[in-house]
């Protein structure tokens, strides 16, 4: 890394860690809240933590994902809460990645873009649907050209930040090519006629990040609501967003790992406790080594997302990262149990969040690992 980039990243990391330590740690039960803490979000806005321009300058121009990944790591490392880290990350990814080329001088969207930097507005990415998730084969929301704009109908669900969003980037079918669905993206303000905000969803982890859904019934939006290329949103936005989201999320995850390791170290070093034996110290050192490795993998994934030419594909790196996190959590649990320790709040919530999210992604990881193996076998069978 260049010196300029290192300085920029270190400044951002310090800013986010200090905020989280001072504003998030003192909040009891933050990871158990079902209601989103709007006061905390407003404080983040006042401290400039929600301003997308944070990652557009000071050496970060070509390191958008890396900046968000490292800032997200510091936010969770300092505050001990993955939910706020997730909501903060999605806010920046949607605005910076999906809306980066939108002109804020457009009269229709000017009020929205003026509120985003201070956190008085955010935007949610509306892809998944109730019956088929985000699989393009089953997505059914449609947009038809009408009266110089588009008429949108459909339902979206599992929207991170959906209940607090002021607008939505909606992915909808706009045609077919050789019997294959073509998708387009539209920026739809929440006060659009025919758009209904559905009740918040109760997700059993990553609290207090809010999730919800929307129903669109004959929602008309003007022609300039179209984002990107007509009919190419799936390959231009949905798939790349998934990659950058996976990469950036390694930041908050390593932040949680760091928070747990710090808590464990403090407990083991307490003077009233017996000195740890060599075996326990060795296990603790193993956790340190795993976290350092996870940090390197996280940085590599973020750099890949910023520059696809950096590496042919991040699939194997992401798989190894997930495997390492699972190994880390298992080793941490063993050390806590054998040392007869009780980690203080919010460690229990962090452990629950990390384990719960790992279970959801286990099937997908297994499929991707099989795919990597088959790709290698096919390559050798052609030699």
C-alpha positions in Angstrom: 0.0 0.0 0.0 1.1 3.5 -0.6 1.8 5.8 2.3 -1.0 8.1 1.3 -3.5 5.2 1.4 -2.2 3.9 4.7 -2.6 7.3 6.3 -6.1 7.7 5.0 -7.1 4.2 6.2 -5.6 4.7 9.6 -7.4 8.0 10.1 -10.7 6.5 9.2 -10.1 3.4 11.4 -9.3 5.7 14.4 -12.4 7.8 13.7 -14.7 4.9 13.6 -13.2 3.0 16.5 -13.3 6.0 18.8 -17.0 6.7 17.9 -18.0 3.1 18.6 -16.1 2.9 21.9 -17.7 6.2 23.1 -21.2 5.9 21.7 -22.0 2.2 21.2 -20.4 0.4 24.1 -22.2 2.4 26.7 -25.6 1.4 25.3 -26.9 -1.7 27.2 -28.6 -4.4 25.2 -27.9 -2.8 21.8 -27.6 -6.2 20.2 -31.0 -7.3 21.6 -33.0 -4.3 20.4 -35.8 -4.9 17.9 -36.4 -1.2 17.3 -33.7 0.6 15.4 -31.8 3.1 17.5 -32.4 6.3 15.5 -30.6 8.5 18.1 -27.4 6.5 17.5 -27.8 6.7 13.7 -28.3 10.5 14.0 -25.1 10.7 16.1 -23.3 8.8 13.3 -24.6 11.3 10.9 -23.4 14.2 13.0 -19.9 12.7 13.2 -19.8 12.4 9.4 -19.7 8.6 9.5 -22.6 8.3 7.0 -21.3 10.7 4.4 -20.4 8.8 1.2 -17.6 11.2 0.3 -15.6 9.7 3.1 -14.5 7.0 0.6 -14.1 9.2 -2.5 -10.9 11.1 -1.5 -7.8 11.2 0.6 -6.2 8.3 -1.3 -9.3 6.2 -1.3 -10.5 7.0 -4.8 -9.7 3.6 -6.1 -10.1 1.8 -2.8 -13.9 2.2 -2.1 -14.5 -1.4 -0.8 -11.2 -1.5 1.1 -12.1 1.8 2.9 -15.6 0.5 3.8 -14.2 -2.9 4.9 -11.6 -1.4 7.3 -14.0 1.2 8.6 -16.6 -1.5 9.3 -14.0 -3.5 11.1 -13.2 -0.6 13.4 -16.8 0.2 14.0 -17.5 -3.4 15.2 -14.2 -3.8 17.0 -14.8 -0.6 19.0 -18.5 -1.1 19.6 -19.1 -4.8 19.8 -22.2 -4.8 17.7 -22.6 -6.4 14.2 -26.1 -5.1 13.5 -25.0 -1.4 13.4 -22.0 -2.4 11.4 -24.3 -4.1 8.8 -26.7 -1.2 8.5 -23.9 1.3 8.2 -22.2 -0.9 5.5 -25.3 -1.3 3.4 -26.0 2.4 3.6 -22.6 3.1 2.1 -22.6 0.3 -0.5 -26.0 1.2 -1.9 -25.3 4.9 -2.1 -21.6 4.6 -3.2 -21.9 1.6 -5.6 -25.4 1.7 -7.0 -26.0 5.5 -6.9 -22.5 6.7 -7.5 -23.2 8.0 -11.0 -26.6 9.7 -10.2 -26.6 13.4 -10.5 -27.9 15.0 -7.3 -28.9 18.1 -9.2 -32.0 16.3 -10.5 -35.0 18.1 -9.0 -36.9 14.9 -8.2 -34.1 13.3 -6.2 -32.3 16.4 -4.9 -34.0 16.3 -1.4 -33.0 12.7 -1.0 -29.3 13.2 -1.9 -29.1 16.3 0.3 -30.2 14.2 3.3 -28.0 11.1 2.8 -24.7 12.5 4.0 -26.1 13.3 7.4 -28.0 10.1 7.7 -31.4 11.7 7.5 -32.0 9.5 4.5 -30.8 6.1 3.4 -31.5 3.8 0.4 -32.3 0.0 0.5 -31.5 -2.4 -2.3 -34.7 -4.3 -3.2 -33.8 -7.6 -4.9 -35.1 -10.6 -3.0 -38.8 -11.7 -3.3 -41.0 -13.8 -1.0 -41.1 -17.0 -3.2 -37.8 -17.2 -4.9 -35.3 -15.0 -3.0 -32.8 -13.3 -5.3 -32.7 -16.2 -7.9 -33.3 -14.6 -11.3 -35.4 -17.5 -12.5 -38.0 -16.9 -9.8 -38.0 -13.1 -9.5 -41.4 -11.8 -10.7 -41.5 -8.0 -10.0 -42.1 -6.3 -13.3 -41.7 -2.8 -14.8 -43.5 -1.7 -17.9 -42.9 1.5 -19.9 -45.9 3.8 -19.5 -46.5 7.5 -20.0 -42.8 8.4 -20.4 -41.8 6.4 -17.3 -42.3 3.0 -15.8 -45.1 1.2 -14.0 -43.7 -1.2 -11.4 -45.6 -4.1 -9.7 -44.3 -6.7 -7.3 -43.1 -7.5 -3.8 -39.7 -7.4 -2.3 -38.5 -8.8 1.0 -35.5 -9.3 3.4 -34.5 -5.7 2.7 -31.6 -4.6 5.0 -32.5 -1.1 6.2 -35.9 -1.4 4.5 -37.9 -0.1 7.5 -35.7 3.1 7.7 -35.2 3.6 4.0 -36.4 6.8 2.2 -36.0 5.2 -1.2 -35.4 1.8 -2.8 -33.3 0.6 -5.7 -35.8 -1.9 -7.1 -34.8 -4.7 -9.5 -37.6 -5.7 -11.9 -38.2 -7.7 -15.0 -38.4 -5.4 -18.1 -38.3 -8.0 -20.9 -37.0 -11.3 -22.3 -34.2 -12.3 -24.6 -34.2 -15.8 -25.9 -36.7 -16.7 -23.1 -34.3 -15.4 -20.5 -35.5 -12.6 -18.2 -33.9 -9.2 -18.5 -33.8 -7.0 -15.4 -33.6 -3.2 -14.9 -33.0 -1.1 -11.8 -35.2 1.9 -10.7 -34.8 4.4 -7.9 -38.2 4.5 -6.2 -38.8 7.0 -3.3 -40.8 5.5 -0.4 -43.6 8.1 -0.9 -44.3 7.0 -4.4 -48.0 6.3 -4.9 -48.7 2.6 -4.7 -45.6 1.7 -2.7 -46.5 0.2 0.7 -43.9 -0.4 3.5 -44.5 -3.8 5.0 -44.1 -4.5 8.7 -40.6 -5.0 10.0 -39.3 -8.6 10.0 -37.9 -10.2 13.1 -34.4 -11.5 12.2 -32.9 -13.5 15.2 -29.4 -12.1 14.7 -27.5 -8.9 13.7 -29.8 -6.8 15.8 -30.6 -3.9 15.7 -30.2 -3.8 11.9 -33.7 -3.5 10.6 -35.1 -5.7 7.8 -38.4 -5.5 6.0 -40.3 -5.6 2.7 -42.2 -3.4 0.3 -45.2 -4.0 -2.0 -45.4 -2.1 -5.2 -48.8 -1.8 -6.9 -48.9 0.3 -10.1 -46.0 2.5 -8.9 -45.2 5.0 -11.6 -41.7 6.5 -11.7 -40.3 8.9 -14.3 -37.9 7.9 -17.0 -34.8 9.2 -15.1 -35.6 6.7 -12.3 -33.9 4.1 -14.4 -30.4 3.3 -13.1 -27.7 2.0 -15.4 -28.4 0.1 -18.6 -31.9 -1.0 -19.4 -32.2 -4.7 -19.2 -28.7 -5.3 -17.8 -29.2 -4.7 -14.1 -28.6 -8.3 -13.0 -25.1 -8.6 -14.5 -24.3 -4.9 -14.0 -25.6 -4.4 -10.4 -27.0 -7.5 -8.6 -24.1 -9.8 -9.2 -21.3 -7.2 -8.6 -23.1 -5.9 -5.5 -23.2 -9.4 -4.1 -19.4 -9.7 -4.5 -18.6 -6.3 -3.0 -21.1 -6.9 -0.1 -19.4 -10.3 0.6 -16.0 -8.7 0.6 -17.0 -5.7 2.7 -18.8 -7.8 5.3 -15.5 -9.5 6.2 -14.6 -6.1 7.9 -17.4 -6.2 10.5 -16.8 -9.9 11.0 -13.1 -9.5 11.7 -14.0 -6.5 14.0 -16.3 -8.9 16.0 -13.4 -11.4 16.2 -11.1 -8.7 17.5 -13.6 -7.5 20.1 -14.0 -11.1 21.4 -10.2 -11.6 21.5 -9.7 -8.4 23.4 -12.4 -9.4 25.9 -10.8 -12.8 26.3 -7.4 -11.4 26.8 -8.6 -9.0 29.5 -10.4 -11.8 31.4 -7.4 -14.1 31.3 -5.0 -11.3 32.4 -7.1 -10.3 35.5 -4.8 -10.3 38.6 -7.4 -12.2 40.7 -7.2 -15.2 38.3 -4.5 -17.8 38.4 -1.8 -17.3 35.7 -2.8 -19.1 32.5 -0.8 -22.3 31.8 1.4 -22.7 28.7 -1.4 -24.6 27.0 -3.9 -21.8 27.5 -1.3 -19.2 26.4 -0.6 -21.3 23.3 -4.3 -21.5 22.5 -4.6 -17.7 22.9 -1.7 -17.2 20.5 -3.4 -19.4 18.0 -6.4 -17.1 18.1 -4.2 -14.1 17.5 -2.7 -15.9 14.5 -6.1 -16.8 13.1 -7.3 -13.2 13.4 -4.2 -11.8 11.7 -4.8 -14.3 8.8 -8.5 -13.4 8.6 -7.5 -9.7 8.4 -5.1 -10.4 5.5 -7.9 -12.4 3.7 -10.3 -9.6 4.3 -8.0 -7.0 2.9 -7.3 -9.2 -0.1 -11.1 -9.7 -0.8 -11.7 -5.9 -0.5 -8.8 -5.2 -2.9 -10.2 -7.7 -5.3 -13.6 -6.0 -5.3 -11.9 -2.7 -6.0 -9.8 -4.1 -8.9 -11.1 -7.2 -10.5 -7.8 -7.5 -12.4 -6.1 -8.0 -9.1 -7.2 -11.7 -8.9 -9.2 -13.9 -11.3 -11.9 -14.6 -8.7 -12.4 -14.2 -4.9 -14.5 -17.5 -4.5 -11.7 -19.5 -2.9 -10.5 -16.6 -0.7 -14.0 -16.0 0.6 -14.5 -19.7 1.3 -11.2 -19.9 3.2 -12.2 -16.8 5.2 -15.5 -18.4 6.2 -13.8 -21.6 7.2 -11.2 -19.7 9.3 -14.0 -17.8 11.1 -15.7 -21.1 12.0 -12.4 -22.5 13.2 -11.7 -19.3 15.2 -15.2 -19.5 16.9 -14.7 -23.2 17.8 -11.2 -22.6 19.2 -12.4 -19.5 21.2 -15.2 -21.5 22.7 -12.9 -24.3 23.7 -10.5 -21.9 25.4 -13.3 -20.1 27.2 -14.7 -23.4 28.5 -11.4 -25.0 29.6 -10.3 -21.8 31.3 -13.6 -21.6 33.1 -14.2 -18.0 31.9 -17.4 -16.0 31.4 -17.0 -13.3 28.8 -18.9 -10.1 29.5 -21.7 -8.5 27.5 -22.0 -8.1 24.5 -19.7 -11.0 23.8 -22.5 -13.5 24.0 -24.5 -11.7 21.4 -21.5 -11.4 19.1 -20.9 -15.1 19.4 -24.5 -15.9 18.6 -24.5 -13.5 15.6 -21.4 -15.0 14.1 -22.5 -18.6 14.6 -26.0 -17.9 13.3 -24.8 -16.2 10.1 -22.3 -19.0 9.5 -25.1 -21.6 9.6 -27.1 -19.8 6.9 -24.1 -19.6 4.5 -22.9 -23.1 5.1 -24.9 -24.7 2.2 -23.9 -22.0 -0.3 -20.2 -22.4 0.8 -20.4 -26.2 0.3 -21.9 -25.7 -3.2 -19.1 -23.3 -4.1 -16.4 -25.5 -2.8 -17.7 -28.4 -4.9 -17.7 -26.1 -7.9 -14.1 -25.1 -7.3 -13.1 -28.8 -7.1 -15.0 -29.7 -10.3 -13.4 -26.8 -12.2 -10.0 -28.1 -11.3 -10.9 -31.6 -12.4 -12.3 -30.4 -15.7 -9.2 -28.4 -16.4 -7.0 -31.5 -15.8 -9.2 -33.8 -17.8 -8.6 -31.6 -20.9 -4.8 -31.8 -20.6 
